[in-house]
Amino acid sequence: MSDRVTQIERLLEAQRLNSKVLTYKSIDAESRSMRNNIVIYGLTERLKGNCTHLVLNFISDELDIDTSDMHIERAHRMGRFDPKSRDAKRPMVVRLRDYVDTETIMENT
């Protein structure tokens, strides 16, 4: 019986270590996947149109960055829309294809 308990304790410790490694790998993968994301605050929702075009226009006009080679994979607003708000400004999450573009934007903000 003592040998079985010892064997189960070893197995439990091995499982605990595996769980810890998988947790760290999951956090690392999540961090790497968000690396190309930026969050833009303050863009009014009165400007109608595609979020991608709004972001490209903002980057071009306000940050004075050439957006001809920039590719946005996704752009969308965060949070719930409040129709009662006169000038809603929900944050916008933007995922860029290239990390270099993310760095360029962050350097110019």
N, C-alpha and C positions, 0 to 999 in steps of 0.2 A: 504494500500500500504506500509506503514511504517513497519508493522509486517512482510510482505513478504520480504522486503529488509533486515531486521534484521535476519530473518531465513536463507536467502541466504548467508549472511555474516558469520553466524555461520557454515553453511555447508562448505563454502569455507575455513574457518580456520581449520575445522576438516580434510578436504581433504589435505590441506597444511601440517598439522602434519603427516598424514598418509604417504604422499609422502616422507617426511623427514625420517620417521622410515624405510620405504622400501629402501631408498637410503643407509642408514647405514647398514641395513641387507645385502644388495647386496654387499657392500664393504667388510663386514666381511666374507661373504661366498666366495668371490673371493680370499681374503687373505688366508683363510684356505685351499682353493683348491691348492694354489701355495706353500704351506708350505713345501711340499716334493720335490720341484724343486730346482735344482742347475744349474748354468750356468758355463760351462768350456770354458775358452779362451785358444787359443794357440795350439790346437791340429791340426797338419797339415793334409791336405786332401790327401797328397801323400800316407798315409796309407789307403789302400783299405780294405773294409770289412764292416760288419754290425756295425752300430754305437754303439749298445749295447755291442758288444764284444770289440770294441775299448775303450769304457769307462771303462769297467771292467778291461781290461789290464792296462790302465792308472792308475786306482785306486790301483790295486795290485802292479804294478811295481814302480810307482813314489811316491805313498803315503804310500806304505808298509802296506796296510790294507787287511785283509783276506776277500775275496769277495765270499767265498763259500756259505754263507747264505744270501747274498745280492741279492735282486730282483729288476731289473729295468723294470718299466712298459713301458716307452717310452724314446727314445733318438733320437734327430734329430738336424740337423744343422739349424741355423737361417740365413736368408738373401738369396740373390741371388748368385749363383755360377758364378764366373768370370773365364772363361777358359783361359784368357790372363795372369792371375796372375801366376807367377812361383811357388809360395808357398802360396796358399790360406789357410787362417786360420779363417774360419768362426766360430763364437761361437756355442757351442753345448748346447742345453737344455736337461736336464736329469731329468726324474721324477722317483723317487724311491718309492717303495711300503711302506717302513717303515720310519717314521721320525727319528728313532734312527740311521739309516744308514746315513741320511742327516747330523745329528749332528756329527757323527763319522768322516765323510769326512771333514766337516767344521773345526773340531778341529785339524785335521792333515794337513790342508793347511797352 
